[in-house]
Structure formats: structure tokens, C-alpha cells
Amino acid sequence: MTIKAYGAHAADQPLQALDIVRRAPGAHDVQIEIAYCGVCHSDLHQVRSEWAGTRYPCVPGHEIVGRVSAVGAQVSGFAPGDLVGVGCIVDSCRHCEDCADGLENYCDRMVGTYNGPTADPPGHTLGGYSQRIVVDQRYVLRIRHPEAQLAAVAPLLCAGITTWSPLRHWRAGPGKKVGIVGIGGLGHMGIKLAHALGAHVVAFTTSESKRGAARALGADEVVVSRDPEQMKVHAKSLDFILDTVAASHDLDAFLSLLRRDGTLALAGVPASPHPSPRVFNFIGKRRSLAGSLIGGIPETQEMLDFCAEHGIVAEIELIRAGQIEDAYARMLRGEVRYRFVIDNASLADAA
């Protein structure tokens, strides 16, 4: 079926209204009418070909929420009318060690929600800046939030799970002092989730103006990282730091804040590499530098259920499809608090 979408035909062209084709639901498929789709910084990187390998036409979007409109004959977990979500993954090999462990995000054959290989036309996946999507039931998530919160749930499908997965893996919780570097789309969710998990949360920002906002999100302390004296107060005191910043910066400044056996985990993806940290910053206190990539399907469902139970959603600004280019420009200037979300009903009017 032909539906409306928003995407680009080339890296140097603006996003525009497109007609795309979605397959009819197969036996294991769930067809979803998309109500809202979050706008992730990686959407901009991919559609502008700042990351290698972009296929065109490129229809971004992997923070998808909506309602089931049809299911295949062998679908057992979902029914028409259910509120559901789709995140960054729509397929994987399903038989490797990573898939068996519910960590499809690390499968070498993981298929992204857009720009991934598929037999469907045009030969690569097309994302959530569209009216509808058809996804195998294995990669569909159940949403238990009230429908009135649906737009603000959308960013949980990427920003939420990208911060939840490392917080859970490195056991953020009561008795742990956890740092969140950056207060943007990822960082604001990291603060909310670390707080809800019971950790003592220290938010790091380069902007004094974000101090009040970080407190409101749940930070127990806020540090302006450009101020050496403020940083020194927390030297050798944090158990875990999650760095969400998508720009190259000095990691040594944060490594020195870790206790013995502490870990600094990177979740932001800068366009150019970070400067190499000093070896003695590792061996002096047996510290670790690690990374984390989104999350698997089971832990994404766990995160959604936790957020529903605790009333956690993203802080969003709702936009129409025709405002996406302006939203990208504002995102680059840091003028969103903290995530744009597209009202996909506006696609019906896209010319």
C-alpha cells in the first residue's frame, strides 16, 4: 500500500513529502498506524550522510508509537487497537548468541528501522516519518502508558533505552553515585531514569543556565564541567558515569571523577574521535572506559514498563511534518528541551 512519508532523496536536499510503499502484513507481522515519531540526532546524521552508507530515498525515524491496525495469522501477542511502539531494531539474525541473550542490538545482522537491508521496496528500510509501518511481532513493544502521554512516550524508544541499558548493566541504584554528562535528548532521560532507579545523580553540563532544569529532572547535584573547581569537588567519588554528549571532548576530566573500579560509558556518537585519554587515568584506579549501543528488545520492554509504572516520559515539543527541517536546525543550535516529536497526523496534509 502507498502511504505518505517525509524524507530526502539526497544528502544535500531538504526533507520533503514522499509517497512510499509498505508491504501487506505477513503471518508474523504487526501493522501499525503511526501516531507520533520522535526526532533523534542520529536521524539528522543519517539523512545528511554524515554517517557513511546512507541509502536514498531516506525516511528517518526510530522512535515510533501508534496503534495496531492489523496482525498476521500467526501473531499471538498483539491485536488491532493495541498501543505499541517500535524502536531502532526491526530485524536480526535471531539465532546468534546476542539474539539468544535478548541483545539483538549487538547482532552483526541487526536491521535498523531505517536505512537497513530489506526485501521490501526500495531495498532498504524506511522509518517512522510516515503514516504506517509493518514490523515482525518480535520487534514490537507494548505501551502501557495512558494514551494521553503517547507523544511523550515516543522518545523512550531510543533516548530512553539508550540510557536505560547502561544504567541497568552497570547497576545504577541505591547507594551508587552516578554521573550523567550532557543534558539533551539522551541526558535528560538519563537523569530521570537514574533518579527513579534510586541512584544519587550528578548532572554535568557546560551551561550554567541548565542548572535549574537538571534539578527539575531529578539531579541531586549539578556541575558546570567548564569550572575546574566544581569538577574537583567530585574527584574519585563516582561509581559510574554515562556520557551522552555527541561532540568530541576531553574524557580525562570525567575519568578522574571515578572511584577505583568505576566505569565511564559512552553513549553519544561524535562526528570526530575524542582525544585519547591518559593511560595513568585508567591504571591508577583500575578504571574502565566502555560503550553502550541502544538496547535489546526484552530490556526495551522492561524500560517501557518501568517508565509506565513510575510515570516517566520525555520532555518534548510537538511539531508538524513540515517543520522537520526547522527542527533539525534548532536541534543543531541546542534549542530544544529536550526532544522534538512529529505529529504524524500532519503527514496527511503534506504536499
C-alpha positions in Angstrom: 0.0 0.0 0.0 1.2 3.5 -0.8 1.3 5.9 2.1 2.6 9.4 2.9 6.1 9.9 4.4 8.7 12.6 4.8 12.3 12.0 3.7 15.2 13.1 1.4 16.4 12.0 -2.0 20.0 13.1 -1.4 22.3 14.4 1.4 22.2 17.9 0.1 18.4 18.1 -0.4 15.8 19.1 2.3 13.3 16.6 3.6 10.1 16.6 1.7 6.8 14.8 1.3 7.2 11.4 -0.3 4.9 8.5 -1.3 6.3 5.2 -0.1 5.1 1.6 -0.3 4.6 -0.7 2.8 4.2 -4.4 2.5 0.9 -6.2 3.4 1.3 -7.9 6.8 2.7 -11.4 6.6 1.9 -14.2 9.0 4.1 -12.9 11.8 3.7 -9.2 11.1 2.1 -6.3 13.0 0.7 -3.3 11.0 0.9 -0.1 13.0 -0.7 3.3 12.2 1.9 5.7 13.5 0.6 8.4 15.7 3.9 10.1 16.7 7.6 9.7 15.9 10.5 11.3 17.8 13.3 13.2 16.1 16.7 11.8 17.1 20.0 13.4 16.4 21.0 10.3 14.5 18.2 10.9 12.1 20.0 14.1 11.0 23.4 12.4 10.8 22.0 9.6 8.6 19.8 11.7 6.3 22.6 14.2 5.7 25.0 11.3 5.0 27.3 12.4 7.9 27.4 8.7 8.7 28.6 6.5 5.9 26.3 4.3 3.9 23.1 6.3 3.7 20.6 4.8 1.1 18.2 7.1 -0.6 15.4 7.9 -0.5 16.0 8.1 3.2 12.9 8.2 5.5 14.3 8.6 9.1 12.6 7.8 12.4 13.0 5.1 15.0 11.0 6.4 18.0 7.7 5.2 16.8 4.4 4.9 18.7 0.9 4.2 17.4 -1.9 1.7 17.3 -2.2 -1.7 15.8 -4.4 -1.8 12.7 -3.9 -5.4 11.5 -2.0 -8.5 12.5 -0.8 -11.7 10.7 -2.4 -15.1 11.2 0.3 -16.3 13.5 0.6 -13.2 15.7 -0.4 -14.0 19.2 0.8 -11.1 21.4 -0.9 -8.2 19.7 -4.4 -7.3 18.4 -5.9 -4.4 16.5 -6.4 -1.4 18.8 -3.3 -2.1 21.0 -1.0 0.8 21.8 2.5 -0.2 20.7 6.0 1.1 19.8 8.9 0.3 17.5 12.4 1.4 18.3 15.7 1.2 16.5 15.5 -2.5 15.5 13.1 -4.3 13.1 15.1 -7.5 12.5 18.2 -9.5 13.4 19.6 -13.0 12.7 17.6 -14.4 15.6 20.0 -17.3 16.2 23.4 -15.9 17.3 24.5 -15.6 20.9 23.4 -11.9 21.1 19.9 -12.6 19.8 19.6 -15.6 22.2 20.5 -13.3 25.1 17.9 -10.7 24.1 20.6 -8.3 22.9 19.6 -8.0 19.3 21.2 -4.6 19.3 24.6 -6.3 19.2 23.7 -8.8 16.5 26.0 -8.5 13.5 22.9 -8.7 11.3 20.7 -6.3 13.2 18.5 -4.4 10.8 17.7 -0.8 11.7 14.3 0.7 11.4 15.6 2.9 8.6 18.5 2.5 6.2 18.8 -1.2 6.8 18.6 -4.0 4.2 15.2 -5.5 3.4 13.4 -7.2 0.5 10.7 -4.5 0.7 10.9 -1.7 -1.9 13.1 0.3 -2.3 15.5 -2.4 -0.9 16.2 -0.6 2.4 14.0 0.0 5.5 12.1 3.3 5.7 11.4 4.7 9.1 8.8 6.4 11.3 8.4 9.8 9.5 5.5 8.0 7.8 1.9 7.1 8.3 2.3 3.4 8.8 4.9 0.7 9.4 4.8 -3.2 9.2 7.1 -5.0 11.6 7.6 -8.6 12.7 6.0 -9.1 16.1 9.3 -10.0 17.8 10.4 -6.3 17.4 7.1 -4.7 18.5 6.8 -3.3 22.1 3.7 -2.9 24.2 3.0 0.5 25.6 1.2 0.7 29.0 1.2 4.5 29.5 -2.1 6.4 29.2 -2.9 7.3 25.6 -2.7 11.0 26.6 1.0 10.6 27.1 1.7 8.8 23.9 3.6 11.6 22.1 5.9 11.9 25.1 6.5 8.2 25.2 7.9 8.1 21.6 11.5 9.2 22.6 11.7 6.4 25.1 12.1 4.1 22.1 15.6 5.4 21.5 16.7 8.1 24.1 15.0 6.0 26.9 16.5 2.7 26.1 20.0 4.1 25.1 20.3 5.4 28.7 18.4 2.6 30.5 20.6 -0.2 29.1 23.9 1.1 30.5 22.3 2.3 33.8 21.0 -1.3 34.3 24.1 -3.0 33.1 26.4 -1.1 35.5 23.8 -1.4 38.3 22.8 2.2 38.9 20.7 2.2 42.0 20.6 2.9 45.8 24.0 3.5 47.2 25.5 4.4 43.9 26.7 7.8 42.8 26.0 8.2 39.1 27.1 11.0 36.7 25.2 12.0 33.6 27.2 14.1 31.2 25.1 16.3 28.9 21.5 17.4 29.4 20.0 16.9 26.0 17.7 14.3 24.4 19.7 11.4 25.9 21.0 13.1 29.0 17.6 14.3 30.3 16.3 10.7 30.1 19.5 9.5 31.8 18.8 11.9 34.7 15.2 10.8 35.0 15.9 7.1 34.9 19.0 7.1 37.2 16.9 9.1 39.8 14.0 6.7 39.5 16.4 3.8 40.0 17.4 5.3 43.3 20.9 6.5 42.5 22.5 9.7 43.7 22.6 11.7 40.4 25.2 14.2 39.5 24.4 16.1 36.2 27.3 17.6 34.2 26.7 20.5 31.8 28.7 23.1 30.1 25.9 25.7 30.7 25.1 27.3 34.0 21.7 28.1 32.6 20.7 24.4 32.7 21.3 24.1 36.5 17.6 24.6 37.4 16.4 22.3 34.6 18.7 19.5 35.7 17.4 19.8 39.2 13.8 19.6 38.0 14.6 16.4 36.1 15.9 14.7 39.2 19.6 15.6 39.6 20.8 15.7 43.2 23.8 17.9 42.2 24.7 19.9 39.1 28.2 20.6 38.0 29.3 23.0 35.3 32.1 21.0 33.7 34.0 24.0 32.4 34.7 25.0 36.0 37.7 23.1 37.4 36.8 23.9 41.0 33.3 22.4 40.6 34.8 19.3 39.0 37.5 18.9 41.7 34.8 18.6 44.4 33.7 15.2 42.8 37.2 13.8 42.2 37.4 10.0 42.8 33.8 9.8 44.0 31.5 8.5 41.3 30.8 4.8 40.7 29.5 5.2 37.2 29.4 8.0 34.6 27.2 7.9 31.5 28.5 10.3 28.8 25.7 11.3 26.4 27.5 14.1 24.6 27.6 13.7 20.7 30.6 16.0 20.3 34.3 15.3 20.7 35.6 16.3 24.2 38.2 15.6 26.9 37.4 12.3 28.6 40.2 12.6 31.2 38.2 15.3 33.0 35.5 12.7 33.7 37.7 9.6 34.2 39.4 11.4 37.1 36.0 11.6 38.9 35.6 7.9 39.1 36.3 5.8 42.2 38.5 2.8 42.0 36.9 0.3 39.6 34.5 2.9 38.3 33.3 3.0 34.7 32.8 5.8 32.2 30.4 4.6 29.5 30.0 6.4 26.2 26.5 6.6 24.6 26.9 9.8 22.4 28.4 9.4 19.0 30.6 12.4 17.9 31.4 13.1 14.3 35.2 13.1 15.1 37.0 10.9 17.7 37.5 12.0 21.3 41.1 12.9 22.3 42.9 9.8 23.6 42.7 9.6 27.5 45.9 9.3 29.5 46.8 5.7 30.4 47.5 6.6 34.1 43.9 7.7 34.4 43.0 4.1 33.9 45.7 2.1 35.7 45.9 4.4 38.7 42.4 3.4 39.9 41.6 0.3 37.7 39.0 2.4 35.9 37.2 1.3 32.7 36.1 3.2 29.6 33.2 1.4 27.9 30.4 2.0 25.4 26.8 1.0 25.1 24.5 0.8 22.0 20.8 1.3 22.4 19.4 -1.9 23.9 17.8 -5.3 23.2 14.1 -5.9 22.8 13.5 -7.5 26.2 15.2 -4.7 28.1 13.4 -2.1 26.0 10.1 -3.6 27.1 11.4 -3.6 30.7 12.3 0.1 30.4 8.8 0.9 29.0 7.1 -1.0 31.8 9.3 0.7 34.4 8.5 4.1 32.9 4.8 3.4 32.8 4.9 2.3 36.5 6.8 5.4 37.5 5.1 7.9 35.3 8.2 8.7 33.3 8.0 10.3 29.8 10.3 12.5 27.8 10.1 16.3 27.8 9.0 17.1 24.2 8.0 19.8 21.7 5.4 18.6 19.3 5.8 19.6 15.6 4.2 19.0 12.2 5.9 17.2 9.4 6.5 20.4 7.5 8.6 21.7 10.4 11.2 19.0 10.4 13.9 21.0 8.6 13.5 23.8 11.0 13.6 21.3 13.9 16.9 20.0 12.6 18.3 23.5 12.5 17.1 24.2 16.1 18.5 20.8 17.3 21.9 21.7 16.0 21.7 25.0 17.9 20.6 23.2 21.0 17.2 25.0 21.1 15.0 22.1 22.0 14.1 21.0 25.6 14.6 18.1 25.0 13.1 16.2 22.1 11.1 17.1 19.0 8.2 14.7 18.3 6.3 14.7 15.0 2.5 14.6 15.0 2.2 12.0 12.2 -1.4 13.0 11.5 0.1 16.1 9.8 1.5 13.8 7.1 -2.0 13.5 5.6 -1.7 17.2 4.6 1.9 17.0 3.4 2.1 18.1 -0.3 
